[in-house]
Amino acid sequence: MGKLEGKVALITGAARGFGAEAARVFAKEGAAVVLGDIIDEAGAAVVQEIQAAGERARYFHLDVSQEDDWRRVVDESVKVFGKLDILVNNAGIVPSISSIEERTVEEWDRVMAINARSVFLGTKHVIPQMRRVGGGSIVNISSLAALGQSQIMEAAYAASKAAVRTFTKVTAGQHAKDGIRCNSIHPGPIDTDMLRAACADPEAVARRLSRIPLGRLGQIREIVAGVLYLASDDASYTTGAELVIDGGALVQ
Ligand SMILES: NC(=O)c1ccc[n+]([C@@H]2O[C@H](COP(=O)([O-])OP(=O)(O)OC[C@H]3O[C@@H](n4cnc5c(N)ncnc54)[C@H](O)[C@@H]3O)[C@@H](O)[C@H]2O)c1
């Protein structure tokens, strides 16, 4: 029996990267999976792949910064699969590198809306559904940037991910009574499209790796293993925790 048999999971930013792989793994583990993203063609392709393997999945357009999108997608998910047990707040963006002095208010607000407001909105709209079925698990993808190596982190991104870290703990504290667990994951540099775009220059990658004791980029599956653990009943006594998957970066 799969680790998520009988569960329904909603994953944001699920068209590629961590989100797409989490959707594939969750479906294999027995969950019905709702994938939300703004790149609809890529999201639909992941769903087709999951359905072709005989597993259950649906794609919905979901801009995580927009409350109306959340209302619609939560409603549709419950209509299609009957309930929601798991939410993975994964969608996020990395802004172009800029100093604090040069960062514009519009850019700052956009990063905050997609990386942090999104987690508030998703949590807000999913809590009533989880309470209705006696509980659930929320997994928020934060970052190493929320915890350390501040000298090399981009300020807007780091601040947005720190907001996710603290919001996770408040959610865990306030909704344990509803049977809802909420935890954050803090990946170091992982080999995805996002990282390749942010570190296109091989020297930038080498500089990044010099600060990683394990001496390599992480792989998507190494993050998804953590997401699966926290989403599943294996983590039934874990809430408000931060799971750091960073190749040892914080040791330095
Ligand atoms: N890759 C890394 O090294 C790394 C490290 C730490 C944290 N993270 C975090 O992990 C998460 C996933 O990262 P990834 O590397 O898989 O990135 P990715 O860019 O490959 O995937 C992110 C997904 O989010 C989607 N997205 C962007 N804006 C959206 C919006 N407004 N609404 C809905 N979806 C939207 C994108 O279309 C994309 O499919 C992000 O939150 C990121 O900040 C990544």
PDBQT file of the ligand as one rigid body, heavy atoms in Angstrom, charges set to zero:
ROOT
HETATM    1  N1  LIG A 301      15.915  24.976  -7.060  1.00  0.00    +0.000 N 
HETATM    2  C1  LIG A 301      16.468  25.426  -5.955  1.00  0.00    +0.000 C 
HETATM    3  O1  LIG A 301      17.703  25.442  -5.816  1.00  0.00    +0.000 OA
HETATM    4  C2  LIG A 301      15.619  25.899  -4.793  1.00  0.00    +0.000 A 
HETATM    5  C3  LIG A 301      16.244  26.133  -3.564  1.00  0.00    +0.000 A 
HETATM    6  C4  LIG A 301      15.480  26.566  -2.489  1.00  0.00    +0.000 A 
HETATM    7  C5  LIG A 301      14.110  26.745  -2.636  1.00  0.00    +0.000 A 
HETATM    8  N2  LIG A 301      13.533  26.529  -3.841  1.00  0.00    +0.000 N 
HETATM    9  C6  LIG A 301      12.072  26.750  -3.928  1.00  0.00    +0.000 C 
HETATM   10  O2  LIG A 301      11.443  25.572  -4.389  1.00  0.00    +0.000 OA
HETATM   11  C7  LIG A 301      10.264  25.897  -5.120  1.00  0.00    +0.000 C 
HETATM   12  C8  LIG A 301      10.280  25.198  -6.460  1.00  0.00    +0.000 C 
HETATM   13  O3  LIG A 301      11.481  25.542  -7.126  1.00  0.00    +0.000 OA
HETATM   14  P1  LIG A 301      11.972  24.862  -8.484  1.00  0.00    +0.000 P 
HETATM   15  O4  LIG A 301      13.454  24.904  -8.451  1.00  0.00    +0.000 OA
HETATM   16  O5  LIG A 301      11.245  23.574  -8.715  1.00  0.00    +0.000 OA
HETATM   17  O6  LIG A 301      11.507  26.012  -9.506  1.00  0.00    +0.000 OA
HETATM   18  P2  LIG A 301      10.917  25.974 -10.988  1.00  0.00    +0.000 P 
HETATM   19  O7  LIG A 301      11.086  27.369 -11.493  1.00  0.00    +0.000 OA
HETATM   20  O8  LIG A 301      11.481  24.848 -11.769  1.00  0.00    +0.000 OA
HETATM   21  O9  LIG A 301       9.381  25.674 -10.682  1.00  0.00    +0.000 OA
HETATM   22  C9  LIG A 301       8.561  26.642 -10.059  1.00  0.00    +0.000 C 
HETATM   23  C10 LIG A 301       7.156  26.513 -10.614  1.00  0.00    +0.000 C 
HETATM   24  O10 LIG A 301       6.358  27.561 -10.021  1.00  0.00    +0.000 OA
HETATM   25  C11 LIG A 301       5.541  28.087 -11.043  1.00  0.00    +0.000 C 
HETATM   26  N3  LIG A 301       5.086  29.454 -10.734  1.00  0.00    +0.000 N 
HETATM   27  C12 LIG A 301       5.788  30.615 -10.804  1.00  0.00    +0.000 A 
HETATM   28  N4  LIG A 301       4.980  31.657 -10.496  1.00  0.00    +0.000 NA
HETATM   29  C13 LIG A 301       3.758  31.137 -10.225  1.00  0.00    +0.000 A 
HETATM   30  C14 LIG A 301       2.505  31.702  -9.855  1.00  0.00    +0.000 A 
HETATM   31  N5  LIG A 301       2.333  33.017  -9.705  1.00  0.00    +0.000 N 
HETATM   32  N6  LIG A 301       1.454  30.868  -9.636  1.00  0.00    +0.000 NA
HETATM   33  C15 LIG A 301       1.610  29.516  -9.791  1.00  0.00    +0.000 A 
HETATM   34  N7  LIG A 301       2.761  28.931 -10.156  1.00  0.00    +0.000 NA
HETATM   35  C16 LIG A 301       3.816  29.741 -10.374  1.00  0.00    +0.000 A 
HETATM   36  C17 LIG A 301       6.406  28.060 -12.305  1.00  0.00    +0.000 C 
HETATM   37  O11 LIG A 301       5.620  28.157 -13.483  1.00  0.00    +0.000 OA
HETATM   38  C18 LIG A 301       7.095  26.714 -12.148  1.00  0.00    +0.000 C 
HETATM   39  O12 LIG A 301       6.369  25.661 -12.734  1.00  0.00    +0.000 OA
HETATM   40  C19 LIG A 301      10.230  27.428  -5.208  1.00  0.00    +0.000 C 
HETATM   41  O13 LIG A 301       9.398  27.960  -4.201  1.00  0.00    +0.000 OA
HETATM   42  C20 LIG A 301      11.673  27.816  -4.933  1.00  0.00    +0.000 C 
HETATM   43  O14 LIG A 301      11.798  29.119  -4.403  1.00  0.00    +0.000 OA
HETATM   44  C21 LIG A 301      14.249  26.097  -4.929  1.00  0.00    +0.000 A 
ENDROOT
TORSDOF 0
